[in-house]
Amino acid sequence: MAYENLPLVVAGVFATIGALYGLKQTKSSQRRLPPSPKGSLPLIGHAFVLPVGEEHLTYAKWSKDLNSDIISLQALGQTIIILSSVRSATELLEGRSAIYSDRPQLRVISDHDLLDWSYNTASLPYDNRWKKQRRITHEILKSSADDQHFARMKGETRAMVKRMLQGSSDPEKEIRRNVAAQIMATVYGYTVKSADDYFVRSVQTAVKHFSIAALPANFLVNFVPWLKYIPEWVPGTGWKRLIKEWRIERDAMVQEPFDWTKSQISSGAAKSSMVETHLLNIANNPTLDLADEEDHLKWAASTLFAGASDTTVSSTLSFMIAMIMYPEVQAKAQREVDSVVGDGRLPDIKDRDRMPYIRNIVREALRWQPVFPLGFPHASTEDDVYEGYFIPKGSIIMSNTWAMTRDQSVYIDPETFNPDRFLDASVPDAPAFGFGRRICPGASFAEASLFITFASMLTAFNIKPGRDPVTGEDKIPEAKVTTHALVRWVKTSALA
């Protein structure tokens, strides 16, 4: 990432931030920030010690070393607050949501000349546009929670199982196709025809790069805005060419499915979908600004498409790794599924109440390998004091979900995949979908999809590790992940 070029930044950086830093220091000198790790330097703060990769682990270690569930960092004048307990995250992001529901406007994401995901619902500041797109999202999800949608979900999962039984050699591709097919049909009325479908690849690539850009420390321009004006031929500006490539991918993912649905409506061939329904409602209401309404709908739909895809795919891959690592869990789950559906059919959503163990497997998959180990950053809109600590206006607030899921006072033996931990009613669900007013609105959709997918795979398969083509031995899986991004991806080499 561009962050690795930090040592190359010219002395002008220090001159630019020096005055601002001095003002901030003067203002807050009488106020105590949360504890900070060692390594802070004049002017630049912790910029040189911000972790590059496995950020959640570093932040968890700092929190433990400092014996505090709230710690602070300073980077080029920007305050970053890390929350490592559900208690602190709940008290701030929910209990004080009026001032902690904003998003940090990271330059690389929000600047219209850079990557520009600024209208993505998850990235929007807490303003009227966000409220409108959030309302559209709720309407989409509410209307999709019906028998027709669940039948579609089951049908796509059945098709995935059939392809796997017929010898598909890439389970990750099939899972991506299944998830994308459910979302694309519901949101856009589009039928995914293959694992290499253009729209499936489009969302995978665009969201991967968005999740990298969404971590503040990955791009120095987030802290030094004027770096955007440096010409691309200057050494250390390779990030600008990268952003141009990612911008093209973003445009394709956001615009092209929406345009496809519009063209289907124009030709009279559109299938029922959420975008189709909303477009027709907009067109039939002359009091609305058509272009403005379409823009809100386009971004709300693409945000739902992107968010649901990532969460469900990553959690399903974690589930498969867990079934290989814990065969006794798989066997117990299969006994429950067999007792409910027998040999004659695949499970559907109506079976959920009769499969408590499968429901707990879903809950444990979301806890064991949280998809968003650092949550989605919030921002404070006012100065605040919490437990005697000063939190300045404009601070970036990150909730270390990973640390929360490893809290041994809540989850005994947290590294072990154990669905039975939820038999104790006092054990809470992991905060996999965020906190407060910015909590993910698609949580119910994702949980329903995961239930049907997990139960169907357990009905049809014994999930086992792949074989090493050289030695012929089983590949022993590990719960390893790729990070340095907002979304956490489980490595799947043991599945193939």
N, C-alpha and C positions, 0 to 999 in steps of 0.2 A: 504494500500500500504506500501511498504518498507519505504517510507518517514516517516511514523509515528514512526519508530524506531530511528529517528535521535537523541533523547536524550541519546541513549545507545551507540553511537559511541565513541570509545576509544580516549584517548588524542592524540594518534598517528595521527589522522586526522589533528589536529592543527599543529603538527610538520611538517607534509607533505606539507601542504599548506602555512605555515607561510612564507617561503622564497619567494615563487611565489607571494604571496599577497604583501609582502614588495616591491618587484620589481615593481609590477603593480602600487602600490600606489606612489612610487617614480616617475615613468614615467608620471603618470597622475595627480600628485599633482598640477601642474601648469595649468591643463586643467579642465574645468567645465563640469561634467556629467549632464545629464538632472535631474530635481528634483527627490528626492527620499522620500519615506515615512519614518516615524520614525521606530525605532526598529533595526537599524543596529548595530552590535557588532563588536569589533575588530576581525580580522581574518575570521570570518564566515559570516560577512555582515548581510544580511536579511534572512539567512537560517531558523531561528526560526519563522519568521513571514510570510513566503511564505504560501499562502492559501492552505488548503487541502479541496477541493470541492468548487464549485461555483467560480472558479478562475476569470472568466470574470467579475463577479459582484464586487469582491474585487478590481480588477485592475481599474475598472470604477470608483469606489468610491475614490481610491487613486488619480486618475487623476483629479477628480472633486475637492477633498480637496486641491490638490496642484495647482489647476487652470492652468493645463498644459495638452496639448494633447500628450505630449511625456514625459514619466517618466522612471527612471532607477532603477534597483535593482542590488545588489551584493550578490552572494551566493557562498561562498567558492572559491572566486577568479574569478568566472564567471560573466560577465556583461550581464544583461537581459534588453532589451529596450522594453517598451510597447507603442505602437502607438494607440491612441484612436480616431483619426479622419481620415476621408477619405483623407483629404488634406495632412496630414503628411505621411500617408501610400503611397499615390500616388507619392508625391515628392521624397520619398526615394526609395520605392520598384519598381517604374516604372521610374521616372526621373533619378535615379542613379542606374539603374538595373545592370550595369556592375559590381558593387561591393556589391549588395544586393540580388543576385540571388542564392547564395549558401544555403545549408542546414546545420544546426548544426549537427555534428556527435555525437549524443547522444550515450553514451557508451552502454546502454542497448539495443538499436536498431541496432547500427552499428557494434558492436563487434561480430566477427565470433564465439566466444565461448559462447555468450549469446543469445539473441533472434534472432539477425541477420536478420533484414529486410533491410540490407545494399544495396541490389540490387533492391529493390522496387523503381520504377521510381520516386515516390513522395519523397523518402528519399535520393536519390542519391545526391552527391555534384554536383555542376555545372561544369561538366567535359564532356569528349567525350562520355563516356558510357551513361550519361543522355541524351545527344543530340541524340544519336542513338536510344535509347528506346523511346524518345519523338517522333522521326520521325516515328518509327513503329506505335506508338499510333495514330498519325495523319493519317497514311495510313489506319489503321483499321477503324477509325471513318469516314474518308472520304468515304470509300467504303461501309460503313454501312448506309450512309445517302441517301438511294435510296428507290424506291417503294417497293422492296422486303422486306427490313428491316421494313419499316413502316407498311406493311401488317402483318408481324410477330408480331410487337408490338401491333397492333390492335387485332390480333387473340388471343394473350395471355391475353390481357385485357378483351376481350369478354368472354373467358373461366373463368376468375376470377369472373366476374359479374355473370355468370351462376351458378358457385358454391355457391356464396353468396346467390343468389336467392333460391337455393335449400336447404338453411339452414345451411351453414357453420357457426360455432359458434365462430370462432377466426379470426376476420378481419385482425389482424396484421400478422398472419401466411399466409393468402391468399395474402396480399400485398407483403410480402417477396417472396412468390412463384412466383408471377407475375413478379416482377422486376428481380429476378434471372433467370427466364425462358427466358426473353428477352435477357439478357446479355449472358447467357450460350449458347443459340442457335446462337446468332450472333458471339460470339468469338470462341466457341469451337464446335459448331454443335451438342450440347448435348440437349436432350429433358428432361426437368424436369417433373417428373411424379406425385409428391405429395408435399404437404407442408412440409413433413418431409424428403424430399429428402436429401441424404447424402451430396451432394455438397452445397445445400442451408444452411444446418446447419453448414457445415464446414466454409463457408465464414462468416456467422454471428458471430461465436465464435472467429475466428481468427482476424477479423477486430475489434471486440469489444476490444480484448486484445491489439492489436496494438495501438488503439486509446488511451488506458490508458498509454501505454509505451511511447507514442510520446510526452507527456507533460513532460518537463525537470524535474520538481520538484517531480514527482511521484516516482523516484528512486534515492537514494543518490549516487549510483555508477556513475551517470552522472556527478557528481561534484568531486567525489573521486574515480578515476579509479581503484586504487589498491584494493578496496573492493572486486573486482571479485576474488581475490586470497584467500580470507578468507574461510576456510573449512566450509562446510554446517552444521557441528555440533555445530558451535559457535552460541550462542544466538544472535538473530537479523538478521540471514541470511536466514530466510524463503523465502525471495524474490528469492533466487537462485533456490529453488525447484519449485517455481511458474514459473519462466522463462523457466525451462526445460519442464514443461507441455505446456506452450504456444508455445515453439519451435516446438513441435510435431504437434500442430495444424497448425502452419504456414507452415510446410513442406507439410502437407496434402493439404492445400488450394492452394499452389503455384504449386506443382508438379503433383498431381493426375489428375486434369482435363486435363492438358497438355499431360500426358502420355495416358489418355483415347483417346484423339484425334489421337495421333500417332498410337495407336493400331487399331483404326478404319480405318485409312489410310492403314495400313499393311494388314488388312483383306479385303479391298475393300469395306467396308461398310460406309465410312465417308460421312457425309452430308456436303454441302457447308458451310464453316465458314471462319473467318479471319485467324485463326491459320492454318487450312488446306491449304488455299491458300498460305500463307507465307512459310509453310513447303515444299510444292511442289516447290515453286520458289527457295528455298534454295537448295533443293536436285538436281535441274536441273542446278545449277550454280557451276561448278567445281572450280571456282576461290575463293570461299568462304570457310572459316573455319566452317564446319558443326556444331561442338560442340559449338563454340563461338556464332554463329548466333542463334542456338536454345536456348541458355541460355538467350540472349537478348530478344528473342521473348517470352519465357516462363514468364519472369518477367514483360514485357510490358503488356502481356495479363492478368496476375493475378492482376496487379495494376488497370487495367481498370475494371475488374470484381469486385474487392473490392470497388473501389471508387464510381462507379455508383450505386452499391447496397446500400451503406450507404446513399448517398445523396437522392436518390429517395424514399427509404423506410421512412426515417425520415421526409421528407417533406410531404409525403402523409399522415402520421399519424398526423402531424400538421394541415394539411388541414381538416381532419375529425373532429378533436377537434374544429377547427374554425367554421365549418358548424353547429356544435351543439351549440356552444356558441353564434353564430350570425345567427339565422335562417333567418333574413331578407336578409342577403347576399346569403344564400343558395337559397331562393325563387327567388331572382333576377337572379341568375345564371341559375336556371332551366328554367326560362322564356326565357332567351337567347338561351339556348340549344334547347328547344322545337321549337322556331321560326326558327331555322336553320335545324334541322334534323327531326322534327315531331315525330311520333310514330313508324316509320317503320324501323329505324336502329340506330346503335350506331355511335357516331362521329368518324371521322378519321382525320389524319393530314391535309388533304386538306380543312377542315373546319376552320382551325385556324384563317385565316384572317377575317372570318365572326363572330368570337366570341371574340371580344376585352375584354369583361368582364371576361371571363374564363382566357384569357391570363394574365389579371391583377391579378386574384386570384393566379395564379402561381407565379407571381412576389411578391405578398404580402406574400404568404406562405414562400418564401425564405427569406423575410425580417423579418417577425413576429417572427419566431423561427429559426434563422440561424443554419444550421447544424454544422458548425465549428465556435463556438463563439469566439475562439482565433485564427482563421485562422490556417495555417500550418507554423511552425516556419521557418524563414529565418535566414541567418547568414551573417555577414559582412566580406569581404575578405581584406579590407584595413581600416586603421584609417580614420575617416571622421569627419567633423564639420558640424552641421546642426543647424541653427538659434542660433549660438553661443555656442551650446552644443557639447562636444566631444563624439564621438561614437567610442570606441576602435575596432580595428581589432579583429575578433573572437566573437563579441557580438551576442547573440541570439536576434533576432528581432521578436516580436509577435504583430500582428495586431488584436486589440480587436474589432472584427466584431460586437459583441453584442453592445458595446458602440456606434459604428457608426450607427447602426440601431435604436438607441434610441436618436439620435441627434434631438432635438426638433426644431432646426432651419432648418432642412431638412424634417423631418417627423413629421407633426403635430399630437399630441396625439398618440405617437408611440406604446403604449401598446394595442391600439385598432386595430383589424383586419379590415382594410378598403381598399379594392381594388380600390375604386374611387380616392384615393390619387394620383394615377398614371394618372388620366385624365389631371392633370397639367403636361405639357411636361417638366417643369423644375425640377420635382421630379425624381431623378435618381434611377436606380435599386440598390438594396443593393449589396455590394461587396461579394456576397455569394460564389464566386468561386475563390477568392484570387486576387493577384496583380502581375503585371509585367510579367517577363518571366516564372514564375512558376505558372501562372494562370491555373486552371484546364482545360485540353483540352476537357473534356467530357461535358462541359456546355450545348452545343446545344443538345446533346443526352439526357441529364437529363431533360431539359426543354420540349423537344418533348414528352418524356415518361410521364412527369407530366401532360402535357396538355391532352393527350389521356386518362390517368387514371382519372383525375379530371372530365373531361367532360363526360366520360362513367359512372362514379359513379353517377353523378348528373342526368343523363338520366334515370338510372335504379332505383335509391333509393331516399327516403327521409331519410337523415342521422339523426338519433335520438340517444339520450343517452340510455345506457343499464339500466335495472331495477335491483334494489337491491333485491336479492332473499329473504331477511328476511322481509323488510318493504314494498316491492312492489313499492317503489317510484323510480323516475328517479335518476340516478347517475349524480350529477352535475359536469361537467368536469371543470378542471382547466388547465391552460397552464403551468403545472409543468413539470420539466425535471429532468433527471438524468445526473449529470456531473462528474467532476474530470477525464475527458477524452477528447480527441481531438474532438470526435463526440458527439453531444448533442442529447439525446433520450427523446422524449416526452412520459410521462406516459400515458398509454392507458386504465386504469381500467374502465373509464367511457364508453368505447365502447362496453364492453362485458355485 
